[in-house]
Amino acid sequence: MKRICFLFNHDQIHQLAHSLPIAMALAARGEHRIVLAFTRVSIRKEIERQTDPALLARVELVRLRLKRGGSQWLAATLEQLVPATKLLIYRDNLDFFQSFDAVVVSEKTSLLLKTVYGLEGLKLIHTRHGAGDRAIGFNRESAGFDLVLVSGPKIRDRLIAEAGLRPDQIALVGYPKFDLCAGNRFSDSFPAPQRPTVLYNPHPSPKLSSWFKHGAAVLQSFRDQDRYNLIFAPHVMLFERKWVVTLDPPSLARVVPPGRSLRAAPRIHCDTGSAASSDMSYTNRADIYLGDVSSQVYEFLRVPRPCLFLNSHGVDWQDDPSYLHWRAGPVLDNPDRLLDAIDAAVAAHPDYAPIQQGLVDATFSLSQRASADRAADAIIAFLEGSTTGG
């Protein structure tokens, strides 16, 4: 029997659905000891919300805390600017992590366990989160994991070419989030729900996001019209702190939330961080996608529909693989005459539909078998020394 920890060391709940289905698939088999380790009460509540109680009873839930006085002081001092607690959790719980055959994670900060804290023998398995195109998802850090679970050939091929992974470090498993969230759908209260609904989904990084330069203008365009409904659901980390700090690319910016008049507009639904922002409720409900670089566009494109992108930073994107998803619809340099541009994107969708389907096929290797079961197979095969396949 293997001891496998699924670590949920996140500031928000948006990464949960990328690994929780795999944990439940393993728990259903009853062959190994599965521990879900979390750091925030909100994470535990979301685990309980999304999990069958019968399966949840088969796993152990453990809350990890900061144990050193110095760690608590640093976290209290720095947390409003950077995710200090998230980084310090590793140092304060080394004995816990060392007790497992493998730790399964959806982000890369856990590599500190190997690179800084010396747990070189610990097997780290990366589920990734999202299936986007940004270069940060394919940097050399990815090669530090013992096994990487990927959603489709696009991800696999870039990890080999750009991050230097060996093919035997990668397992092609599909997209476990679809197992958990594909049926979710936002029940709106728009005054005219029959009107087409646009999802505006900006990224949090100041040097990539459309929000900081054009976000207010986007919302104002929808407040003063009666052609479309709008769901404003940015990446959940955009408004998590008063300042957004990103390392890749390096950036720092103060975040100004939408004003009260925009939040109160009847044709605009604003959600700056609830569970619906990341559980596909909005991507399943919307008719049209408006965004910049969020990987949620691929979850939206699971059913191809019109897309429109804002190039707020004047990026030369055409041959850049980090902007591959911008081939799925027209690209605007600014939101002037935005509603007309949306009309045009809807009219042009037949031209983009084949491109969108090609992007989906490259991004998601789906089969009749649940992705979470395929991922569970890959983890056990890896831990038992078998070939992971692909």
KEKE-3310 file (N, C-alpha, C; in steps of 0.2 Angstrom, whole numbers, plus 5000, padded with zeros to 4 digits):
npx = (5004:5003:5007:5000:5000:4989:4992:4985:4989:4985:4981:4969:4954:4955:4963:4960:4951:4959:4966:4959:4949:4957:4962:4950:4947:4957:4954:4942:4946:4952:4964:4976:4983:4976:4979:4973:4980:4978:4978:4970:4954:4944:4948:4946:4932:4928:4933:4924:4912:4913:4914:4909:4902:4903:4915:4924:4925:4934:4946:4960:4959:4970:4975:4988:4999:5008:5022:5032:5038:5044:5040:5026:5027:5033:5023:5012:5017:5020:5010:5000:5006:5014:5013:5016:5013:5010:5023:5030:5025:5030:5043:5040:5034:5041:5044:5031:5029:5039:5035:5028:5025:5023:5020:5006:5004:4997:5004:5020:5028:5030:5041:5051:5053:5062:5072:5077:5075:5080:5073:5076:5073:5059:5045:5038:5023:5016:5001:4998:4989:4975:4976:4983:4993:5004:5021:5027:5021:5029:5042:5059:5058:5048:5054:5059:5050:5045:5035:5024:5008:4998:4986:4985:4992:4998:5003:5011:5021:5027:5032:5042:5050:5053:5054:5063:5059:5059:5052:5047:5044:5032:5014:5000:4984:4972:4959:4956:4948:4937:4929:4924:4918:4911:4897:4893:4884:4880:4866:4858:4852:4848:4839:4834:4836:4837:4845:4861:4875:4890:4906:4918:4934:4947:4965:4976:4989:4998:5006:5001:4987:4971:4964:4969:4972:4961:4949:4939:4933:4928:4918:4910:4905:4896:4887:4880:4871:4859:4860:4868:4871:4882:4894:4906:4920:4934:4951:4953:4963:4965:4959:4963:4972:4977:4987:4994:5007:5018:5030:5034:5029:5040:5031:5021:5007:4994:4977:4962:4945:4930:4918:4904:4893:4894:4894:4881:4874:4860:4862:4874:4884:4894:4908:4920:4928:4921:4917:4911:4918:4929:4925:4919:4906:4903:4910:4903:4890:4891:4889:4898:4915:4926:4942:4960:4974:4970:4969:4957:4950:4951:4944:4931:4931:4929:4916:4915:4913:4910:4924:4934:4948:4958:4971:4979:4992:4999:5005:5016:5010:5007:5016:5019:5020:5014:5003:4994:4981:4974:4972:4959:4949:4944:4956:4958:4965:4960:4946:4937:4922:4917:4905:4901:4912:4910:4898:4903:4912:4904:4897:4908:4911:4909:4920:4930:4928:4933:4946:4946:4942:4952:4962:4956:4957:4971:4974:4966:4967:4955:4945:4934:4935:4936:4946:4951:4953:4962:4973:4975:4979:4991:4998:4999:5006:5018:5023:5024:5034:5032:5030:5024:5018:5009)
npy = (4994:5011:5027:5042:5059:5072:5088:5104:5118:5132:5149:5152:5144:5139:5130:5117:5108:5102:5092:5086:5077:5066:5061:5056:5046:5037:5035:5028:5016:5010:5004:5011:5022:5038:5055:5070:5086:5102:5120:5130:5135:5138:5130:5117:5117:5118:5106:5098:5102:5098:5084:5068:5062:5049:5044:5054:5050:5040:5045:5054:5069:5083:5097:5108:5118:5134:5132:5138:5152:5162:5160:5163:5176:5182:5178:5186:5198:5199:5194:5202:5206:5196:5178:5173:5163:5152:5149:5146:5136:5124:5122:5121:5109:5098:5085:5079:5079:5070:5058:5052:5041:5048:5065:5074:5088:5103:5115:5124:5128:5119:5112:5117:5109:5099:5107:5116:5111:5099:5086:5076:5063:5062:5058:5069:5073:5081:5089:5100:5115:5120:5122:5130:5142:5150:5154:5152:5140:5131:5131:5128:5123:5113:5101:5097:5089:5072:5065:5071:5075:5077:5086:5085:5082:5094:5100:5090:5090:5103:5103:5094:5099:5112:5113:5102:5090:5072:5060:5049:5055:5060:5058:5056:5061:5067:5078:5080:5089:5091:5080:5083:5095:5098:5098:5109:5124:5141:5149:5161:5178:5188:5202:5200:5185:5179:5186:5186:5180:5187:5182:5190:5188:5192:5191:5190:5195:5210:5214:5206:5206:5212:5220:5231:5241:5242:5237:5244:5251:5241:5236:5247:5248:5238:5242:5252:5248:5237:5225:5214:5202:5202:5193:5196:5189:5188:5180:5172:5176:5190:5200:5196:5201:5218:5223:5217:5205:5198:5186:5181:5187:5199:5210:5223:5230:5240:5235:5240:5238:5235:5249:5254:5257:5250:5237:5236:5236:5230:5221:5216:5204:5203:5194:5192:5182:5170:5152:5149:5155:5148:5135:5131:5135:5147:5147:5137:5142:5154:5163:5169:5172:5184:5189:5188:5181:5170:5153:5148:5150:5138:5129:5135:5133:5120:5117:5123:5141:5158:5169:5183:5193:5204:5214:5222:5226:5228:5217:5208:5195:5185:5174:5168:5155:5157:5164:5156:5153:5164:5163:5158:5168:5185:5198:5212:5229:5238:5243:5250:5253:5241:5233:5232:5225:5213:5208:5206:5196:5186:5184:5180:5168:5155:5154:5153:5141:5128:5130:5132:5119:5112:5117:5113:5099:5097:5101:5094:5077:5067:5053:5038:5034:5040:5055:5056:5043:5038:5046:5042:5028:5031:5037:5026:5016:5023:5024:5010:5007:5005:5008:5024:5027:5036)
npz = (5000:4995:5002:4998:4996:4993:4990:4994:4994:4993:4989:4985:4978:4966:4960:4964:4958:4948:4953:4964:4958:4954:4966:4972:4963:4966:4979:4978:4974:4985:4988:4992:5004:5005:5007:5010:5011:5017:5018:5021:5028:5019:5008:5013:5014:5001:4996:5003:4997:4984:4984:4984:4999:5003:4997:5002:5015:5014:5014:5022:5030:5032:5040:5037:5046:5050:5061:5067:5077:5070:5057:5058:5061:5049:5040:5044:5042:5028:5020:5014:5003:4996:4994:5008:5018:5011:5005:5017:5023:5018:5024:5037:5039:5036:5041:5039:5025:5021:5025:5015:5000:4989:4984:4977:4967:4961:4958:4957:4967:4977:4973:4981:4991:4987:4981:4990:5003:5004:5002:4992:4989:4989:4980:4968:4960:4947:4943:4935:4932:4923:4905:4897:4887:4891:4892:4905:4909:4904:4908:4914:4927:4927:4924:4936:4942:4946:4939:4927:4924:4910:4899:4885:4869:4865:4876:4881:4871:4871:4883:4882:4872:4877:4891:4893:4898:4899:4889:4897:4908:4908:4908:4898:4901:4899:4905:4921:4928:4920:4923:4935:4934:4922:4921:4928:4929:4928:4936:4931:4935:4926:4919:4906:4901:4889:4880:4872:4881:4887:4893:4902:4906:4913:4915:4930:4930:4929:4917:4908:4908:4903:4911:4919:4910:4902:4908:4915:4905:4897:4906:4907:4894:4893:4903:4898:4887:4878:4872:4876:4889:4903:4911:4923:4927:4933:4934:4949:4957:4954:4962:4975:4983:4988:4980:4966:4963:4952:4946:4934:4920:4928:4938:4946:4953:4959:4963:4957:4961:4952:4951:4962:4955:4943:4948:4952:4940:4931:4920:4921:4929:4942:4948:4959:4964:4969:4971:4959:4949:4946:4943:4931:4930:4924:4911:4905:4904:4897:4881:4873:4873:4881:4883:4888:4892:4900:4904:4905:4893:4886:4893:4890:4876:4875:4871:4856:4853:4850:4851:4858:4859:4869:4866:4876:4878:4866:4860:4850:4843:4834:4830:4842:4853:4866:4864:4857:4858:4854:4841:4840:4838:4834:4837:4847:4849:4858:4868:4860:4852:4856:4857:4844:4839:4845:4840:4827:4829:4833:4821:4813:4818:4811:4803:4812:4819:4814:4817:4831:4835:4831:4841:4853:4851:4851:4864:4873:4877:4876:4881:4881:4894:4911:4914:4927:4931:4922:4926:4939:4936:4930:4940:4950:4942:4939:4953:4956:4947:4934:4916:4912:4900:4887)
capx = (5000:5007:5005:5000:4997:4987:4993:4981:4993:4984:4978:4962:4951:4955:4967:4957:4948:4964:4969:4954:4946:4962:4962:4944:4948:4962:4951:4937:4949:4953:4971:4981:4981:4976:4978:4972:4982:4976:4981:4965:4948:4940:4950:4942:4925:4927:4934:4918:4907:4913:4916:4904:4903:4906:4922:4928:4926:4939:4953:4961:4960:4975:4976:4994:4999:5014:5023:5038:5036:5047:5036:5020:5028:5034:5017:5008:5020:5021:5005:4996:5009:5016:5010:5021:5011:5011:5030:5033:5022:5035:5049:5037:5031:5045:5042:5025:5030:5044:5032:5024:5029:5023:5015:5003:5002:4995:5008:5027:5031:5032:5048:5056:5054:5068:5078:5079:5074:5083:5069:5077:5070:5052:5042:5033:5019:5013:4995:4997:4982:4974:4979:4985:4999:5009:5028:5028:5019:5034:5049:5063:5055:5043:5058:5060:5045:5046:5030:5020:5002:4996:4980:4985:4998:5001:5006:5017:5026:5030:5036:5048:5054:5055:5056:5068:5057:5060:5045:5045:5042:5025:5009:4995:4979:4966:4958:4952:4943:4930:4926:4921:4915:4908:4890:4891:4881:4878:4859:4858:4846:4848:4832:4833:4841:4837:4850:4868:4879:4897:4910:4924:4938:4954:4971:4978:4996:4998:5009:4997:4980:4968:4960:4972:4971:4954:4944:4934:4930:4924:4912:4905:4902:4890:4882:4876:4868:4854:4861:4871:4872:4889:4897:4913:4922:4941:4954:4951:4968:4965:4957:4964:4976:4976:4992:4996:5014:5020:5037:5035:5034:5040:5026:5018:5002:4988:4971:4956:4940:4925:4914:4898:4888:4895:4892:4874:4870:4857:4864:4881:4885:4901:4910:4928:4932:4918:4919:4909:4924:4934:4922:4916:4899:4903:4912:4898:4884:4892:4889:4904:4921:4931:4948:4966:4978:4968:4968:4950:4947:4951:4938:4926:4931:4926:4911:4917:4909:4913:4929:4936:4953:4960:4978:4980:4999:5002:5010:5017:5008:5005:5020:5021:5016:5011:4996:4991:4973:4972:4969:4952:4944:4947:4960:4957:4970:4957:4939:4933:4916:4917:4899:4901:4917:4907:4894:4907:4915:4899:4896:4913:4913:4910:4927:4935:4926:4938:4953:4945:4941:4959:4965:4954:4960:4978:4974:4963:4966:4949:4943:4928:4937:4937:4953:4954:4955:4968:4978:4976:4982:4998:5002:5001:5011:5024:5025:5026:5040:5030:5030:5018:5015:5008)
capy = (5000:5017:5033:5047:5065:5077:5094:5109:5124:5137:5155:5152:5137:5138:5124:5111:5104:5099:5086:5082:5071:5060:5059:5053:5040:5033:5033:5023:5009:5007:5001:5015:5027:5044:5060:5077:5091:5108:5125:5135:5132:5138:5124:5111:5118:5117:5099:5095:5104:5095:5077:5063:5060:5042:5044:5058:5046:5035:5048:5057:5076:5085:5104:5110:5125:5136:5130:5142:5158:5166:5159:5166:5183:5183:5178:5191:5204:5200:5191:5206:5208:5190:5172:5170:5157:5146:5147:5144:5129:5118:5122:5120:5103:5093:5078:5077:5077:5065:5052:5049:5039:5053:5071:5076:5095:5107:5121:5122:5130:5113:5110:5119:5103:5096:5111:5120:5108:5093:5080:5074:5056:5062:5059:5074:5072:5088:5088:5106:5118:5123:5119:5136:5142:5154:5151:5150:5133:5126:5133:5122:5120:5107:5095:5095:5084:5065:5063:5076:5073:5082:5085:5083:5082:5101:5101:5085:5091:5109:5101:5090:5104:5119:5112:5097:5083:5066:5057:5044:5059:5063:5054:5059:5058:5070:5084:5078:5094:5090:5074:5086:5102:5099:5099:5115:5130:5147:5150:5169:5182:5194:5203:5197:5180:5176:5189:5182:5182:5187:5181:5193:5184:5194:5187:5194:5198:5217:5214:5202:5207:5218:5223:5237:5247:5242:5233:5248:5253:5235:5235:5253:5247:5234:5245:5257:5245:5232:5219:5208:5201:5201:5190:5198:5184:5187:5175:5173:5180:5197:5204:5192:5206:5225:5223:5210:5204:5192:5185:5180:5192:5203:5216:5225:5235:5241:5233:5244:5234:5239:5253:5251:5257:5244:5231:5236:5236:5224:5217:5214:5200:5203:5189:5193:5176:5164:5145:5148:5158:5143:5128:5130:5137:5153:5145:5133:5147:5160:5162:5172:5173:5190:5189:5190:5176:5165:5147:5146:5150:5132:5126:5138:5130:5113:5117:5129:5146:5164:5172:5189:5194:5211:5214:5228:5228:5229:5211:5205:5188:5180:5168:5167:5150:5159:5166:5151:5153:5170:5161:5156:5173:5191:5201:5219:5232:5242:5241:5255:5250:5234:5229:5230:5220:5206:5207:5204:5190:5181:5183:5177:5162:5149:5154:5151:5135:5123:5132:5131:5112:5109:5119:5108:5092:5097:5103:5089:5070:5064:5046:5036:5033:5047:5057:5055:5036:5038:5049:5037:5023:5033:5038:5020:5013:5026:5022:5003:5006:5003:5013:5028:5028:5043)
capz = (5000:4995:5005:4993:4998:4988:4993:4992:4997:4988:4991:4983:4977:4958:4957:4967:4953:4944:4957:4968:4955:4954:4973:4973:4959:4970:4985:4976:4973:4991:4988:4995:5009:5002:5012:5007:5015:5015:5022:5022:5029:5013:5004:5015:5013:4994:4995:5005:4993:4978:4985:4987:5006:5004:4995:5007:5021:5013:5014:5028:5029:5037:5039:5038:5049:5052:5067:5070:5078:5065:5051:5059:5060:5042:5036:5046:5039:5021:5017:5010:4997:4993:4997:5012:5021:5006:5004:5023:5025:5017:5029:5044:5039:5032:5043:5036:5018:5021:5027:5009:4994:4983:4985:4971:4968:4955:4956:4956:4973:4980:4971:4986:4996:4984:4979:4996:5010:5004:5001:4985:4987:4989:4973:4967:4954:4945:4939:4932:4933:4917:4899:4893:4882:4893:4893:4912:4910:4900:4910:4916:4933:4926:4924:4943:4945:4944:4934:4925:4921:4905:4896:4878:4865:4864:4883:4881:4866:4873:4889:4880:4868:4880:4898:4893:4901:4895:4887:4902:4914:4906:4906:4894:4905:4898:4909:4926:4930:4916:4927:4941:4933:4916:4922:4932:4925:4932:4935:4931:4936:4921:4917:4899:4900:4882:4876:4872:4887:4886:4899:4902:4910:4912:4919:4935:4929:4926:4911:4903:4909:4900:4916:4922:4906:4898:4911:4917:4899:4895:4910:4905:4887:4894:4907:4894:4881:4880:4867:4879:4896:4904:4917:4924:4932:4932:4937:4956:4961:4952:4968:4981:4987:4986:4975:4962:4962:4948:4945:4927:4920:4934:4938:4952:4952:4963:4960:4959:4959:4949:4956:4964:4949:4938:4951:4952:4934:4930:4914:4923:4935:4944:4953:4959:4967:4972:4968:4952:4945:4943:4943:4925:4930:4919:4905:4902:4903:4892:4874:4870:4878:4880:4888:4886:4892:4904:4901:4905:4887:4883:4896:4886:4870:4875:4866:4852:4853:4848:4856:4856:4864:4870:4866:4879:4879:4860:4859:4843:4846:4829:4829:4848:4855:4872:4862:4852:4859:4851:4834:4841:4837:4832:4842:4847:4852:4863:4868:4857:4848:4858:4856:4837:4838:4848:4834:4821:4831:4832:4813:4810:4821:4807:4800:4817:4822:4813:4821:4838:4836:4831:4847:4858:4850:4853:4871:4878:4874:4880:4879:4885:4901:4914:4914:4933:4932:4918:4930:4944:4933:4928:4946:4952:4937:4941:4959:4955:4943:4927:4911:4912:4893:4885)
cpx = (5004:5003:5006:4996:4995:4987:4989:4984:4992:4981:4971:4960:4952:4959:4965:4955:4952:4967:4964:4951:4950:4962:4956:4944:4952:4958:4946:4940:4951:4960:4976:4979:4982:4975:4978:4974:4981:4978:4976:4958:4943:4942:4946:4935:4923:4928:4927:4912:4907:4914:4910:4906:4906:4913:4926:4929:4932:4946:4954:4963:4965:4976:4984:4995:5007:5016:5029:5035:5038:5043:5029:5021:5029:5028:5013:5011:5020:5015:5000:4999:5011:5013:5015:5019:5012:5018:5033:5030:5026:5040:5046:5034:5035:5044:5036:5026:5034:5041:5028:5028:5028:5018:5013:5001:5000:4999:5015:5031:5033:5039:5053:5057:5061:5074:5081:5079:5077:5080:5070:5074:5062:5050:5037:5030:5015:5007:4994:4990:4981:4977:4981:4991:5005:5016:5029:5026:5024:5041:5052:5061:5051:5047:5060:5055:5047:5041:5026:5014:4999:4990:4980:4991:5002:5005:5012:5023:5030:5035:5043:5053:5057:5057:5061:5066:5058:5053:5042:5043:5035:5020:5003:4988:4972:4965:4953:4947:4936:4926:4922:4916:4911:4901:4888:4889:4878:4870:4859:4852:4845:4840:4830:4838:4842:4843:4857:4872:4886:4901:4917:4928:4946:4959:4973:4985:4996:5001:5006:4990:4977:4964:4963:4972:4964:4948:4938:4930:4926:4918:4907:4902:4896:4885:4877:4873:4863:4854:4864:4871:4879:4890:4904:4915:4930:4944:4954:4957:4969:4964:4958:4968:4975:4982:4993:5004:5015:5027:5039:5029:5034:5035:5023:5013:4996:4982:4965:4950:4934:4920:4907:4892:4888:4893:4884:4870:4867:4859:4872:4881:4892:4903:4918:4931:4928:4920:4916:4914:4928:4931:4918:4909:4898:4905:4907:4891:4885:4891:4895:4909:4925:4936:4954:4971:4976:4967:4961:4947:4947:4945:4931:4925:4930:4920:4912:4912:4913:4918:4931:4942:4955:4968:4980:4987:5003:5007:5010:5016:5007:5009:5022:5017:5012:5004:4993:4983:4970:4970:4962:4947:4948:4951:4960:4963:4967:4950:4934:4928:4916:4911:4899:4906:4914:4902:4898:4910:4910:4897:4901:4915:4913:4917:4932:4934:4931:4944:4952:4945:4948:4963:4963:4957:4967:4979:4972:4963:4961:4948:4936:4929:4938:4944:4955:4956:4961:4974:4980:4980:4990:5002:5004:5006:5017:5027:5027:5032:5038:5031:5024:5015:5014:5003)
cpy = (5006:5023:5039:5053:5069:5084:5100:5115:5130:5143:5155:5145:5135:5132:5117:5106:5100:5093:5082:5076:5065:5057:5054:5046:5035:5030:5028:5016:5006:5003:5004:5020:5034:5050:5066:5082:5098:5113:5130:5132:5132:5132:5118:5111:5116:5110:5096:5096:5100:5087:5073:5061:5053:5041:5048:5054:5041:5038:5052:5065:5079:5093:5105:5117:5127:5135:5134:5149:5163:5166:5163:5174:5185:5183:5184:5198:5205:5197:5195:5208:5201:5184:5169:5164:5151:5144:5144:5138:5123:5117:5119:5113:5097:5086:5075:5075:5071:5058:5048:5046:5044:5059:5073:5083:5097:5113:5119:5124:5124:5110:5112:5113:5099:5101:5115:5116:5101:5086:5077:5067:5056:5063:5064:5073:5079:5086:5094:5109:5122:5120:5125:5136:5147:5151:5148:5143:5128:5128:5127:5119:5114:5101:5093:5090:5077:5063:5070:5074:5078:5080:5083:5084:5089:5102:5097:5088:5098:5107:5098:5095:5110:5118:5106:5091:5078:5063:5052:5048:5061:5057:5058:5056:5061:5076:5082:5083:5093:5084:5077:5091:5103:5100:5105:5120:5135:5148:5158:5172:5188:5195:5201:5191:5177:5180:5185:5185:5181:5186:5185:5191:5186:5191:5192:5198:5205:5218:5210:5203:5213:5222:5230:5243:5248:5240:5238:5250:5247:5235:5241:5252:5243:5237:5249:5254:5240:5226:5213:5208:5200:5198:5192:5193:5183:5181:5177:5176:5187:5201:5201:5197:5213:5227:5217:5210:5198:5192:5184:5181:5196:5209:5217:5231:5234:5239:5237:5240:5238:5243:5250:5252:5252:5238:5230:5236:5230:5219:5215:5210:5200:5198:5189:5187:5171:5157:5145:5151:5153:5136:5127:5133:5143:5151:5141:5137:5152:5158:5164:5173:5179:5189:5191:5183:5170:5159:5144:5146:5143:5128:5128:5134:5123:5112:5124:5134:5153:5167:5178:5191:5201:5211:5221:5231:5228:5223:5209:5197:5183:5174:5166:5161:5152:5162:5162:5152:5159:5169:5159:5161:5179:5194:5209:5223:5237:5241:5246:5251:5243:5230:5227:5225:5213:5204:5203:5197:5184:5179:5179:5170:5156:5148:5152:5144:5129:5124:5130:5123:5109:5111:5114:5101:5091:5098:5097:5082:5067:5057:5044:5035:5040:5048:5056:5048:5035:5041:5045:5031:5025:5034:5031:5016:5016:5024:5015:5002:5004:5009:5017:5029:5035:5043)
cpz = (5000:4999:5000:4996:4993:4992:4990:4996:4993:4992:4990:4981:4970:4956:4960:4962:4948:4947:4961:4965:4955:4961:4974:4969:4963:4976:4984:4975:4980:4992:4991:5000:5006:5007:5008:5012:5013:5020:5024:5023:5023:5008:5006:5014:5005:4993:4997:5000:4987:4978:4987:4994:5007:5002:5000:5013:5020:5013:5021:5026:5034:5035:5042:5041:5049:5059:5071:5071:5073:5059:5052:5058:5053:5038:5038:5043:5032:5017:5012:5003:4993:4997:5002:5016:5017:5005:5011:5025:5024:5022:5036:5045:5035:5034:5040:5029:5017:5022:5021:5004:4989:4986:4978:4972:4961:4953:4957:4963:4977:4979:4977:4991:4993:4984:4985:5002:5009:5003:4994:4984:4987:4981:4972:4960:4953:4941:4934:4934:4927:4911:4894:4890:4885:4894:4900:4913:4908:4902:4913:4923:4932:4926:4931:4945:4942:4939:4933:4921:4916:4902:4889:4875:4865:4871:4883:4877:4868:4879:4887:4876:4872:4887:4898:4897:4896:4894:4893:4908:4913:4905:4903:4897:4903:4904:4915:4929:4926:4920:4932:4939:4927:4916:4925:4927:4929:4931:4936:4933:4932:4920:4910:4898:4893:4878:4877:4878:4886:4893:4898:4908:4910:4917:4925:4934:4926:4919:4906:4903:4905:4905:4918:4917:4903:4902:4913:4911:4896:4899:4908:4898:4888:4899:4903:4887:4883:4875:4870:4886:4897:4911:4917:4929:4930:4935:4945:4960:4959:4958:4974:4986:4984:4980:4972:4961:4958:4947:4937:4923:4926:4934:4945:4951:4957:4960:4962:4956:4956:4954:4957:4959:4944:4941:4951:4946:4933:4925:4915:4929:4936:4949:4953:4963:4970:4968:4960:4947:4942:4943:4936:4924:4924:4912:4901:4901:4898:4885:4870:4875:4876:4885:4885:4886:4897:4901:4901:4898:4884:4886:4892:4880:4869:4871:4862:4851:4851:4853:4853:4861:4864:4871:4869:4879:4872:4858:4852:4844:4840:4829:4836:4851:4862:4870:4857:4852:4855:4843:4834:4840:4836:4839:4842:4851:4858:4862:4864:4852:4850:4856:4848:4835:4840:4842:4829:4823:4831:4825:4810:4813:4816:4804:4805:4820:4821:4817:4828:4839:4836:4838:4852:4857:4852:4861:4875:4874:4878:4877:4882:4892:4904:4915:4921:4934:4928:4922:4936:4942:4932:4935:4949:4948:4939:4948:4960:4950:4936:4922:4912:4906:4891:4879)
residu = (MET:LYS:ARG:ILE:CYS:PHE:LEU:PHE:ASN:HIS:ASP:GLN:ILE:HIS:GLN:LEU:ALA:HIS:SER:LEU:PRO:ILE:ALA:MET:ALA:LEU:ALA:ALA:ARG:GLY:GLU:HIS:ARG:ILE:VAL:LEU:ALA:PHE:THR:ARG:VAL:SER:ILE:ARG:LYS:GLU:ILE:GLU:ARG:GLN:THR:ASP:PRO:ALA:LEU:LEU:ALA:ARG:VAL:GLU:LEU:VAL:ARG:LEU:ARG:LEU:LYS:ARG:GLY:GLY:SER:GLN:TRP:LEU:ALA:ALA:THR:LEU:GLU:GLN:LEU:VAL:PRO:ALA:THR:LYS:LEU:LEU:ILE:TYR:ARG:ASP:ASN:LEU:ASP:PHE:PHE:GLN:SER:PHE:ASP:ALA:VAL:VAL:VAL:SER:GLU:LYS:THR:SER:LEU:LEU:LEU:LYS:THR:VAL:TYR:GLY:LEU:GLU:GLY:LEU:LYS:LEU:ILE:HIS:THR:ARG:HIS:GLY:ALA:GLY:ASP:ARG:ALA:ILE:GLY:PHE:ASN:ARG:GLU:SER:ALA:GLY:PHE:ASP:LEU:VAL:LEU:VAL:SER:GLY:PRO:LYS:ILE:ARG:ASP:ARG:LEU:ILE:ALA:GLU:ALA:GLY:LEU:ARG:PRO:ASP:GLN:ILE:ALA:LEU:VAL:GLY:TYR:PRO:LYS:PHE:ASP:LEU:CYS:ALA:GLY:ASN:ARG:PHE:SER:ASP:SER:PHE:PRO:ALA:PRO:GLN:ARG:PRO:THR:VAL:LEU:TYR:ASN:PRO:HIS:PRO:SER:PRO:LYS:LEU:SER:SER:TRP:PHE:LYS:HIS:GLY:ALA:ALA:VAL:LEU:GLN:SER:PHE:ARG:ASP:GLN:ASP:ARG:TYR:ASN:LEU:ILE:PHE:ALA:PRO:HIS:VAL:MET:LEU:PHE:GLU:ARG:LYS:TRP:VAL:VAL:THR:LEU:ASP:PRO:PRO:SER:LEU:ALA:ARG:VAL:VAL:PRO:PRO:GLY:ARG:SER:LEU:ARG:ALA:ALA:PRO:ARG:ILE:HIS:CYS:ASP:THR:GLY:SER:ALA:ALA:SER:SER:ASP:MET:SER:TYR:THR:ASN:ARG:ALA:ASP:ILE:TYR:LEU:GLY:ASP:VAL:SER:SER:GLN:VAL:TYR:GLU:PHE:LEU:ARG:VAL:PRO:ARG:PRO:CYS:LEU:PHE:LEU:ASN:SER:HIS:GLY:VAL:ASP:TRP:GLN:ASP:ASP:PRO:SER:TYR:LEU:HIS:TRP:ARG:ALA:GLY:PRO:VAL:LEU:ASP:ASN:PRO:ASP:ARG:LEU:LEU:ASP:ALA:ILE:ASP:ALA:ALA:VAL:ALA:ALA:HIS:PRO:ASP:TYR:ALA:PRO:ILE:GLN:GLN:GLY:LEU:VAL:ASP:ALA:THR:PHE:SER:LEU:SER:GLN:ARG:ALA:SER:ALA:ASP:ARG:ALA:ALA:ASP:ALA:ILE:ILE:ALA:PHE:LEU:GLU:GLY:SER:THR:THR:GLY:GLY)
# end
